[in-house]
Amino acid sequence: MPELDEQVRVMGVLNVTPDSFSDGGLFMSVDKALFHVEEMVSAGADVVDIGGYSSRPGADDIDVRTELERLRPIVPLIRKKFPSVILSVDTFRAQVADEMLGYGADMINDITAGSDPSMIPLVARHGASYVAMHMQGTPQTMQIAPTYTNVVSEVHDFLQARVATARAAGIRTVWADPGFGFGKTIQHNYQLLAGLAKLGDVGAPLAVGLSRKSMFWRRLRVTPLDVLPAVSAAHLYAILAGARMLRVHDVGPARQVIMVAHVLQHENFTGT
């Protein structure tokens, strides 16, 4: 299994769903999906994250069979054609995770951080990596009046507990994702971004999913496809605050942001 180190990683998004919020229906065919993976890998993606269940606000709650039918044709092919890429599957269902890990997936990206009680032990048995994300509610209900007393501290405590559970189960590589846009208002999202550095002690490196989120396009009154400059600015802030993986639709621009962040963090400007 490919290993992740301490460098900032790029996770490219592949949605094989008809209703994801910005790219639904674009990659439903195997040929289009493989071509998109090739584009992302060529642009510098370290991880490819494939999802067959749309988690946009208000998305339909599809059954396990439908989710598997969307993933089965493509996951084994990605593994065969791109053996060096870290292959992640975006699912919260242990049954789906089990089958996809059997096809050679390396990582499970779980938007519920273990709502399925079988998930974390299963990932540990497979020796796979795990992303635990914070979400208030479900994709169907999460944007119906989300409420927090302190969003940063509540997300911190949740992630710290879930990371500890994952590590206790024997999962070696764990990532913590604060879940921007998942059960949070626009204000909550910006509070969470501003306080991201406070999540640095949850026990796992931070992964962030800011790409094309409504916290940008609703504020700017544009479409999700028009917010790349704003997202890039947020990515730079997130890296400087401690994020070590960016989940993105636009891999090349994310790589450029990582380069700038690396220069700012590691080059010596004394005397210049």
C-alpha positions in Angstrom: 0.0 0.0 0.0 1.4 3.5 -0.8 2.4 5.4 2.3 1.6 9.0 3.1 4.3 11.2 4.7 4.2 14.6 6.3 4.1 16.6 3.1 0.9 18.3 2.0 -1.0 16.0 -0.2 -3.6 16.6 -3.0 -6.7 14.3 -3.0 -8.5 14.6 -6.4 -12.2 14.1 -6.4 -13.9 11.6 -8.7 -17.7 11.5 -8.3 -19.5 8.7 -10.2 -22.9 10.1 -9.2 -25.6 11.8 -11.3 -26.3 14.5 -8.7 -23.1 15.7 -7.0 -23.3 19.5 -6.7 -20.7 20.6 -9.3 -19.8 17.6 -11.4 -22.8 15.3 -11.1 -23.2 13.1 -14.2 -19.9 14.0 -15.8 -18.0 10.8 -15.0 -20.6 8.1 -15.0 -19.1 6.2 -17.8 -15.9 4.1 -17.2 -14.0 5.8 -20.1 -14.8 9.3 -18.8 -13.9 8.4 -15.2 -10.6 6.8 -16.2 -9.7 9.8 -18.4 -10.4 12.2 -15.5 -8.3 10.1 -13.1 -5.5 10.3 -15.7 -5.8 14.1 -15.8 -5.7 14.4 -12.0 -2.7 12.1 -11.7 -0.8 13.9 -14.4 -1.6 17.2 -12.7 -0.1 15.9 -9.4 -2.8 14.1 -7.4 -1.4 11.9 -4.7 -4.8 10.5 -3.8 -7.8 9.8 -5.9 -11.1 9.8 -3.9 -14.0 8.0 -5.7 -17.5 8.4 -4.4 -20.7 6.7 -5.5 -23.0 8.4 -3.0 -23.7 12.1 -3.4 -23.3 13.9 -0.1 -24.5 17.3 -1.3 -27.1 18.9 0.9 -30.5 17.3 0.3 -29.1 14.5 -1.9 -31.1 11.3 -2.3 -30.4 8.5 0.1 -29.5 5.7 -2.3 -29.3 2.1 -1.2 -26.1 0.0 -0.8 -26.7 -1.9 -4.1 -26.9 1.3 -6.1 -23.7 2.7 -4.5 -21.9 -0.6 -5.3 -23.1 -0.7 -8.8 -21.6 2.7 -9.4 -18.2 1.8 -7.9 -17.7 -1.8 -9.1 -16.9 -1.0 -12.7 -14.3 1.6 -12.0 -12.4 0.9 -8.7 -10.6 -2.2 -9.9 -9.6 -0.5 -13.2 -8.2 2.5 -11.4 -6.2 0.2 -9.2 -4.8 -1.6 -12.2 -4.1 1.4 -14.4 -2.7 3.6 -11.6 -0.9 1.3 -9.2 1.1 4.1 -7.5 -1.7 6.4 -6.7 -3.4 6.2 -3.3 -6.9 5.1 -4.0 -9.6 6.3 -1.6 -13.3 5.4 -1.5 -15.7 8.0 -0.2 -18.3 5.9 1.7 -19.8 5.6 5.2 -21.0 2.0 4.7 -18.8 -0.9 5.9 -20.3 -3.3 3.3 -19.2 -0.9 0.5 -15.8 -0.3 2.2 -15.1 -4.0 2.5 -15.7 -4.8 -1.1 -13.7 -1.8 -2.4 -10.8 -2.5 -0.1 -10.9 -6.0 -1.5 -10.4 -4.5 -5.0 -7.3 -2.8 -3.8 -8.4 0.6 -2.4 -6.0 2.0 0.2 -8.2 4.4 2.1 -11.7 5.0 3.3 -13.0 8.6 3.4 -15.9 8.4 5.9 -18.1 11.5 6.1 -19.7 10.2 9.3 -16.5 9.2 11.1 -17.9 5.7 12.0 -21.7 6.0 12.2 -21.6 2.4 10.9 -20.2 0.6 13.9 -18.5 -2.0 11.7 -16.5 0.6 9.7 -13.5 1.3 11.9 -12.8 -2.3 12.9 -13.2 -3.3 9.2 -10.7 -0.6 8.0 -8.3 -1.8 10.7 -8.5 -5.4 9.6 -7.7 -4.4 6.0 -4.7 -2.4 7.2 -6.1 0.6 5.3 -6.0 4.4 6.0 -9.0 6.3 7.3 -10.4 9.8 7.0 -12.7 10.7 9.9 -14.9 13.7 9.0 -17.2 15.8 11.2 -20.8 16.2 10.1 -23.8 17.4 12.0 -26.9 15.5 10.8 -27.0 13.6 7.5 -26.7 14.8 3.9 -30.5 14.9 3.8 -30.8 17.0 7.0 -27.4 18.7 7.7 -28.3 22.1 6.3 -31.6 22.4 8.2 -30.7 25.0 10.8 -27.3 23.6 12.0 -26.5 24.9 15.5 -23.3 25.1 17.6 -22.4 26.8 20.8 -18.8 27.0 19.6 -18.2 25.3 16.2 -14.4 25.1 16.6 -14.3 23.5 20.0 -17.2 21.1 19.2 -15.6 19.9 16.0 -12.2 19.7 17.8 -13.7 17.5 20.5 -15.6 15.2 18.1 -12.5 14.7 15.9 -10.2 14.1 18.8 -12.6 11.3 20.1 -13.0 9.7 16.7 -9.3 9.7 16.0 -8.6 8.1 19.3 -11.2 5.4 18.6 -9.7 4.7 15.2 -6.2 4.5 16.6 -7.3 2.2 19.4 -8.8 -0.1 16.8 -5.5 -0.4 15.2 -5.7 2.0 12.2 -2.2 3.4 11.7 -2.9 6.2 9.2 -5.7 8.4 10.3 -6.7 11.8 8.9 -9.1 14.3 10.6 -11.5 16.4 8.4 -13.5 19.2 10.0 -16.2 18.8 7.4 -16.6 22.2 5.8 -20.2 22.5 4.4 -21.4 19.5 6.3 -24.0 20.6 8.8 -22.6 24.2 9.1 -23.8 27.6 8.0 -21.6 29.9 6.0 -20.6 31.7 9.2 -19.8 28.4 10.9 -17.5 27.5 7.9 -15.6 30.7 8.2 -15.3 30.4 11.9 -13.9 26.9 11.4 -11.5 28.0 8.8 -10.3 31.0 11.0 -9.8 28.6 13.9 -8.3 25.7 12.0 -5.0 25.9 13.8 -6.8 25.0 17.0 -7.5 21.5 15.6 -3.9 20.7 15.4 -3.9 18.6 18.5 -6.7 16.2 17.6 -4.3 13.4 17.1 -4.1 13.2 13.3 -3.1 15.4 10.4 -5.9 17.6 9.0 -7.5 17.0 5.6 -9.8 19.8 4.3 -12.4 19.9 1.7 -13.0 23.5 0.6 -13.2 23.0 -3.2 -16.2 24.7 -4.8 -18.0 25.0 -1.4 -21.0 27.3 -1.0 -19.2 29.3 1.6 -17.4 30.9 -1.4 -19.9 30.9 -4.3 -22.9 32.1 -2.2 -20.8 35.0 -0.7 -19.5 35.9 -4.2 -22.9 35.3 -5.9 -21.4 33.2 -8.6 -21.5 29.5 -9.6 -19.4 26.7 -7.9 -17.2 26.7 -11.0 -16.2 30.3 -10.6 -14.6 30.3 -7.2 -11.2 28.9 -7.9 -9.3 32.1 -6.8 -11.2 32.2 -3.5 -10.7 28.5 -2.9 -7.0 28.8 -3.6 -6.7 31.7 -1.1 -8.5 29.5 1.5 -6.2 26.5 0.7 -3.2 28.7 1.3 -4.6 29.8 4.7 -5.5 26.2 5.6 -2.0 24.9 4.8 -0.4 27.7 6.9 -2.8 26.7 9.7 -1.7 23.1 9.6 -3.7 21.3 6.9 -1.8 18.4 5.3 -4.2 17.2 2.7 -6.4 19.2 0.3 -9.5 17.4 -1.2 -10.0 19.2 -4.5 -11.6 19.2 -7.9 -8.8 21.3 -9.5 -5.5 19.5 -8.9 -3.1 21.7 -10.8 -4.0 24.9 -9.0 -3.8 23.1 -5.6 -0.3 22.0 -6.4 0.6 25.7 -7.1 -0.8 26.7 -3.7 1.2 24.0 -2.0 4.4 25.3 -3.7 3.8 28.8 -2.4 3.0 27.5 1.1 6.2 25.4 1.1 8.3 28.5 0.1 6.7 30.6 2.9 7.2 27.9 5.5 10.6 26.5 4.7 12.8 29.0 2.8 15.0 31.4 4.7 14.2 35.0 3.9 16.6 36.5 6.5 18.6 39.4 5.1 16.7 39.6 1.8 
